[in-house]
Amino acid sequence: MNISLSSASLTEKEKKIIEEIFNSKRLALGPYIKRFEDKIKGYFKVKHAVAVNSGTSALHLILRALDVKENDGMIVTPFTFISSSNVALFENAHPIFIDIDPFNYNIDLNKIKKSLNDTNHPLFKRINKLKDIRFFMGVDIFGQPIDWDKAIAICNENKWKIIEDSCEAIGSEYKNKYVGTFGEAGTFAFYPNKQITTGEGGVIITNDDEIAKLSRSMANQGRGDSNEWLEHVRLGYNYRMDELSAGLGYVQMQRLEYILKKRNNVAQNYFDLFKNDEKIVLPKIEEYTTNMSWFVFVIRLSLNWIDKFVKIPEDIINFNLPLYISEQERDNWKNLLNKIKKVTYAIIEELNKRGVQSKNYFSPVHLQKFYRELYGYEEGDYPVTELISSLTIAIPFYTDIKFEEQEYVVKTIQKILDEFEK
Ligand SMILES: Cc1ncc(COP(=O)(O)O)c(C=O)c1O
């Protein structure tokens, strides 16, 4: 068997729309853009939806619409896809990373104040031109909402504007309210590994007229209300969604409920198939998550199991970790992470060899090459993120995966772990 990590769910309905648009020859700025946006607006009961060409563009436009300035700070998790923080760099602003919760993998809201009040925190050594923290980028990682009540209280206290990166979480609900609707504006992304797809694409949702107006204008080369093709009233980009993508999105939105339900079943199957397997830690769904929109299925190797091959101190096994690793301990920390990663990567390699496509999700953003070069980040700056990231494996997960395929995935993983012990 060869089972891919992800795969879009496409039917004859999508094919028909593509054919219709193909025949119309109206490939840009056509009627499906508005139809798609109206579907999104109706589903999320928001005033505005602005369709764009990617989730990254959507996040960038919101920051621009909120008048981001050079050397502004933006609170964000380092355990995310890179664009959550890159959009700050686009504008010479600074991502202010805060470490994550070791169980739900979202930003640890309890660490924000602690980190910012600790003048020895590496983040102050790394970022020396910070003017003012003005934004909070809330990422609902892998589809799981952050604790929005808590996040909103912190943001209000600090007067931070909230941008919601719900790119991985379309349809997830926090206390029965859709994610994407908690901040000034929210985003969803539609790359083919996402719950629903438009090929490439993204959307901004907001109830704020000004954000909607500015985003729409900037996505369209800064054109103003007149919509004259060669009249540009502000600096803009070409971030428009094309008509074929919008047509796809229009149909996929009609199928969203069905798709989310099927994905939920797939996730449930994995929970059943992995039941009582103590070598693996399964995703933790918080009680406040009243509906989970599954983006990926990420399992983690248990530290107790890895401890059989790599000696791990008790505190680390229990995720009893400091805000950052002290200078004296950094070499030990790096060595330990490298040893753990070696085990995880060997397992991922073996899975891929046996036809179970898997990937390490995510690699910490602060340790990406250009973040290291730009800011000087290193291992030990965000220990929970680094440790979790050394253990996580995204396994095949998509709407139309068959139960037999899931059985094969689980059996193969269990077999490889057994073999590893010998
Ligand atoms: C958390 C998160 N933010 C932003 C994005 C960016 O979306 P896109 O790839 O459409 O630019 C993604 C997509 O992978 C994502 O997972």
The ligand as an ORCA input file, in Angstrom:
! r2SCAN-3c Opt
* xyz 0 1
  C      -1.363     28.029     10.501
  C      -1.248     28.458      9.080
  N      -1.180     29.765      8.807
  C      -1.087     30.222      7.558
  C      -1.048     29.373      6.479
  C      -0.851     29.939      5.123
  O      -1.698     29.524      4.147
  P      -1.204     29.439      2.615
  O      -0.348     28.246      2.495
  O      -2.490     29.363      1.878
  O      -0.487     30.715      2.311
  C      -1.132     27.995      6.685
  C      -1.140     27.061      5.567
  O      -0.475     26.122      5.421
  C      -1.207     27.522      8.024
  O      -1.231     26.215      8.286
*
